[in-house]
Amino acid sequence: MPHFPVRSGAFKECQLCGQRSLEISAKIGVCKTCILTNFEKANAIISRVRIKERQKYSLPPTIPKTTKGVVCGDCVNACKIAEGEFGYCKLVTNVAGQLVRLAGDENRGLFSFYYDPLPTNCVAEPFCAGCTSNDFPTFSYSRGPEIGWNNLAVFYQACTYDCLFCQNYQYREGVTAATSFPPKVLVNALKTNTSCICFFGGDPAAQIRHSIAVANLAREKAQKQKRILRICWETNGSARPALMRECAQIALHSGGVIKIDIKAFSDKLNIALCGSSNRFSLYNLKVIGKQVQKRPDLPLLVVSTLLIPGYIDVEEVRKLAQFIVGIDPTIPFSLLAFYPTFIMNDLPTTSKKLAFDCLAAAKEEGLSNVHIGNIHLLH
């Protein structure tokens, strides 16, 4: 059954505290305050919703933690998978006590791709070499936006998270229905006017090894042809830090950008709304953030956060801004307007007041490069 956004309507009530507001999602049943102050009960209510939805897509209901399972370890979930069972992303299984990757390794990946004309509307657009030419001619073909060039947009059909507000929730259908392909398929898809590759999804964190294999092969091809080819990742940042560091090095030397989308600063909120911890996301942000001065004229790292009415608010943005300032105050921070979809489709779109209050809070904390994305969605 399709989900249709609800832009207005009756006040919804939190099942735990009885608070009523337009900015409480009746679909998940609890308010932000109860998630933070009564986490166990709030998360139990939300988990029932999540499990029911995951079952529709034949995805593992919870992060497997079987005592005698085999550990994956490629992302923050650290799935311990019993024999014959699957990891949370459903791309990894246990066969006779051995970890087997069905997709997402150096050999096979589940993905679709298309060509996105530049300049594009990605999260890093205000800072991208192909859209703004911040670093011509080292990483850009023109002094202005690269008109006539395109981005190879690679959409990975799996995710390490399970966001109940997912803006691309259709990827769940592709986890079991898609056909896997080797990295060379994407390398062969590069056109003479392709100047960058962007891995997104879903999330590339679930297939991080495949994306790195593609990036390395594509870079080799570009270097032989003596051409510019920027490599970017748009991710929740939950991949194992050692693998994220590889991505950061590729992005750094190719002129690409690591775009980390922090869903919530509070780990309780992240677990409740996304099903997983944000521990690796914040750690990877910190590690990569310390490298930004190696390429100060063209940002290596861009942080983004979706402003979800009633849940991701000024308080969350202020805490995240403080965290980023502690790493490097020049790191760009993009505040994204929320569109109601998937489970939490009974919330309104982000208001102008919330967006600009968050913008002011981030600047007050000392960030020098903050902007609002998807501004056309604000009401």
C-alpha positions in Angstrom: 0.0 0.0 0.0 1.5 3.4 -1.0 2.2 6.0 1.6 0.8 9.4 1.0 2.1 12.5 2.9 -0.2 14.2 5.4 0.5 17.9 5.4 -2.1 18.9 8.0 -4.7 17.3 10.2 -5.6 16.6 13.8 -3.2 16.7 16.7 -1.5 13.3 17.4 -1.0 11.9 20.9 2.1 10.3 22.3 1.3 6.8 23.6 3.5 7.2 26.7 3.1 10.8 28.0 -0.2 11.8 26.4 1.4 15.0 24.8 -0.6 16.1 21.8 0.9 17.9 18.8 0.9 18.2 15.0 4.6 17.3 15.3 4.2 13.9 16.8 4.1 11.0 14.4 1.1 8.8 15.3 2.7 6.2 13.0 5.6 5.6 15.4 3.5 6.4 18.4 5.9 8.4 20.6 7.3 11.9 20.9 10.9 13.0 21.0 10.8 13.8 24.8 9.8 10.2 25.6 12.5 8.8 23.3 15.1 10.7 25.2 13.7 10.3 28.8 11.9 6.9 28.6 14.0 5.2 25.9 13.3 1.5 26.6 9.5 1.8 26.5 9.6 4.3 23.6 11.9 2.2 21.5 9.9 -0.9 22.2 6.8 0.8 20.7 8.8 2.0 17.7 10.5 -1.4 17.2 7.1 -3.1 16.7 6.4 -0.7 13.9 9.9 -1.2 12.4 9.7 -5.0 12.5 6.3 -5.1 10.9 7.5 -2.9 8.1 10.7 -4.9 7.5 8.8 -8.1 7.3 6.9 -6.6 4.3 10.2 -6.5 2.4 11.5 -9.8 3.8 14.3 -8.1 5.7 15.7 -9.4 9.0 13.5 -7.9 11.7 16.3 -6.9 14.0 20.1 -6.6 14.1 21.2 -10.2 14.6 23.3 -10.8 17.8 23.3 -14.6 18.0 25.7 -15.9 20.6 27.3 -18.4 18.3 27.0 -16.3 15.2 29.7 -15.2 12.8 30.5 -11.5 13.1 30.4 -9.3 9.9 31.9 -6.1 11.3 31.8 -3.9 8.1 29.4 -1.4 9.7 28.3 -0.2 13.1 25.7 -3.0 13.5 28.4 -5.6 13.9 25.9 -8.4 13.1 26.5 -11.8 14.7 24.8 -14.0 12.1 23.6 -17.6 12.9 24.0 -20.3 10.3 21.5 -19.9 7.5 20.5 -16.4 8.6 21.3 -12.9 7.2 22.8 -9.7 8.4 20.6 -6.6 8.9 21.3 -5.4 5.4 20.5 -8.9 4.0 23.6 -8.9 1.9 25.6 -11.1 4.2 24.9 -14.7 5.4 26.4 -17.5 7.4 27.1 -20.7 5.3 28.4 -23.6 7.4 30.1 -21.2 9.8 31.6 -19.0 7.1 30.7 -15.4 6.3 29.5 -15.1 2.7 28.8 -11.8 1.1 26.0 -12.2 -1.5 26.7 -8.7 -2.8 28.6 -5.6 -1.8 32.1 -7.0 -1.8 34.9 -6.4 -4.3 33.2 -8.7 -6.8 29.5 -8.1 -6.9 27.1 -5.2 -6.0 23.4 -4.5 -6.0 22.9 -1.1 -7.7 21.3 0.9 -10.4 22.8 4.0 -12.0 22.0 6.9 -14.2 23.6 10.1 -15.6 22.9 13.3 -13.7 23.7 16.4 -15.7 25.9 18.9 -14.0 25.4 21.1 -12.1 23.3 18.8 -10.0 21.3 19.2 -6.8 23.3 17.0 -4.6 24.0 17.8 -0.9 27.4 19.2 -1.7 26.3 21.3 -4.7 27.3 24.6 -3.1 30.8 23.3 -2.6 31.4 20.8 -5.4 34.1 21.4 -8.0 31.8 20.4 -10.8 29.0 22.7 -9.7 31.0 25.7 -8.5 34.5 25.2 -9.9 36.2 25.9 -6.6 39.4 24.3 -7.9 39.8 24.9 -11.6 41.8 23.4 -13.4 43.0 20.8 -10.9 39.6 19.1 -10.2 37.3 21.0 -12.6 37.0 21.2 -16.4 35.7 24.7 -16.5 35.9 28.0 -14.6 32.1 27.9 -14.0 29.7 25.0 -13.5 30.6 22.1 -15.7 27.8 22.5 -18.3 27.7 19.6 -20.7 29.3 17.2 -18.2 27.5 14.6 -16.1 27.8 12.7 -12.8 27.5 8.9 -12.8 25.0 8.5 -10.0 25.3 5.0 -8.4 22.3 4.0 -6.3 23.1 1.1 -4.0 20.1 -1.1 -3.2 20.7 -1.8 0.5 21.2 0.1 3.7 22.8 -0.4 7.2 20.1 1.8 8.8 16.3 1.5 8.8 15.1 5.1 8.9 11.4 5.4 9.4 11.4 8.7 7.5 13.5 7.3 4.6 13.4 9.6 1.5 14.3 6.7 -0.8 12.5 3.8 0.9 11.9 2.0 -2.4 15.4 0.7 -2.3 14.1 -2.0 0.1 12.4 -3.7 -2.9 15.7 -4.0 -4.7 17.5 -5.9 -1.9 15.9 -9.1 -3.0 14.8 -8.3 -6.5 18.0 -6.7 -8.0 20.7 -8.5 -9.9 24.3 -8.1 -8.7 27.0 -6.9 -11.0 30.8 -6.6 -10.9 32.6 -3.2 -10.5 33.6 -3.2 -14.2 29.9 -2.6 -15.2 30.1 0.9 -13.6 33.7 1.5 -14.9 32.5 0.7 -18.4 29.6 3.0 -18.0 31.8 6.1 -17.7 31.3 8.4 -20.7 33.7 10.8 -22.2 31.8 13.7 -20.5 31.5 12.0 -17.1 33.5 14.0 -14.6 32.4 12.5 -11.3 30.9 9.4 -9.7 28.6 9.6 -6.6 27.7 6.6 -4.6 24.5 6.9 -2.6 21.3 4.8 -2.0 20.0 3.1 0.2 23.5 3.7 1.4 26.9 2.7 0.1 27.9 1.8 3.7 26.2 -1.6 3.2 28.3 -2.2 0.0 31.4 -0.1 0.9 33.9 -2.7 -0.4 32.2 -2.7 -3.8 32.2 1.1 -4.0 35.9 1.2 -3.2 36.6 -1.4 -5.8 34.7 0.7 -8.4 36.4 3.9 -7.3 39.9 2.4 -7.6 39.3 0.9 -11.1 37.7 4.1 -12.3 40.6 6.2 -11.0 43.1 3.9 -12.8 41.2 4.4 -16.0 41.0 8.1 -15.6 44.7 8.4 -14.8 45.6 6.5 -17.9 43.4 8.8 -19.9 44.8 11.8 -18.1 41.4 13.1 -17.2 39.6 14.5 -14.1 37.3 12.1 -12.4 36.0 13.1 -8.9 34.8 10.3 -6.6 32.1 11.1 -4.0 30.2 9.2 -1.3 26.8 10.3 0.2 26.4 8.1 3.2 25.1 7.8 6.8 28.8 7.3 7.7 28.1 3.9 9.5 30.8 1.9 7.7 33.8 0.5 9.6 36.2 3.4 10.1 39.1 1.6 8.3 36.9 1.4 5.2 35.7 5.0 5.5 39.3 6.1 5.7 39.9 4.5 2.3 37.0 6.3 0.8 38.2 9.6 2.3 41.6 9.2 0.7 40.1 8.4 -2.7 37.8 11.5 -2.4 40.7 13.7 -1.2 43.0 12.9 -4.1 40.3 12.9 -6.8 38.6 16.1 -5.9 35.5 14.4 -4.5 33.5 14.9 -1.4 32.5 12.7 1.5 28.9 13.7 2.4 27.9 12.3 5.8 24.3 12.6 6.7 23.9 12.7 10.4 20.4 11.6 11.2 20.5 12.7 14.9 23.2 13.7 17.3 21.5 11.8 20.2 22.2 8.1 19.9 18.9 7.3 21.5 17.1 9.3 18.7 19.3 7.6 16.1 18.5 4.1 17.4 14.8 4.9 17.7 14.3 6.6 14.3 16.9 4.7 12.3 17.3 1.3 14.0 21.1 1.6 14.5 23.6 3.6 16.6 25.3 6.7 15.3 28.5 5.8 17.0 30.5 5.1 13.8 28.9 8.1 12.0 30.2 10.6 14.6 33.5 8.9 14.8 34.0 8.9 11.0 32.9 12.5 10.9 35.6 13.3 13.4 38.4 11.3 11.7 37.6 12.6 8.2 37.1 16.1 9.5 40.6 16.3 10.7 41.8 16.0 7.1 39.9 18.9 5.7 42.8 21.3 5.9 44.7 19.1 3.5 42.4 20.5 0.8 41.1 23.8 2.2 40.0 25.4 -1.1 37.7 22.5 -1.9 35.8 20.9 1.0 36.6 17.2 1.5 33.7 16.8 4.0 30.1 18.0 4.0 27.8 17.2 6.9 24.0 17.2 6.4 21.0 16.8 8.7 17.3 16.4 7.8 15.1 18.7 9.9 12.2 16.5 11.0 9.5 18.5 12.7 9.1 17.5 16.3 12.2 15.2 16.4 15.3 16.8 14.8 15.1 20.3 16.0 17.2 23.3 17.1 18.5 21.4 20.2 19.8 18.5 18.0 21.3 20.9 15.4 23.0 23.0 18.1 24.6 19.9 19.7 25.8 18.6 16.3 27.1 22.1 15.4 29.1 22.1 18.7 30.5 18.7 17.8 31.5 19.9 14.3 33.1 23.1 15.6 35.2 21.0 17.9 36.7 19.3 14.8 36.9 22.2 12.3 34.5 25.2 12.2 35.0 25.5 8.4 33.3 22.1 7.7 30.2 22.9 5.6 26.9 22.0 7.3 23.8 21.5 5.1 20.3 21.7 6.8 17.8 19.8 4.7 14.1 20.3 4.6 12.0 17.3 5.4 9.3 15.9 3.1 6.8 13.5 4.8 7.2 10.0 3.4 7.5 6.3 4.3 6.3 5.6 7.9 6.6 9.1 9.3 4.4 10.5 6.5 1.9 12.0 9.0 4.3 14.9 9.9 4.3 18.3 8.2 7.1 19.5 6.0 9.9 21.6 7.7 8.7 25.1 8.5 10.7 28.2 7.6 10.9 29.0 11.2 12.5 25.7 12.2 14.9 25.9 9.3 16.1 29.4 10.0 16.2 28.9 13.7 18.5 25.9 13.1 20.6 28.0 10.7 21.0 30.7 13.4 21.8 28.1 16.1 24.5 26.5 14.0 26.1 29.8 13.2 25.9 30.9 16.9 28.0 27.8 17.8 30.7 29.0 15.4 30.2 27.2 12.1 31.2 29.4 9.3 29.7 27.6 6.4 26.0 26.7 6.9 23.2 26.6 4.4 19.6 25.4 4.0 19.0 22.8 1.3 15.7 21.8 -0.4 14.5 25.3 0.5 11.5 25.0 -1.8 9.9 22.5 0.6 9.8 24.9 3.5 6.3 26.1 4.5 
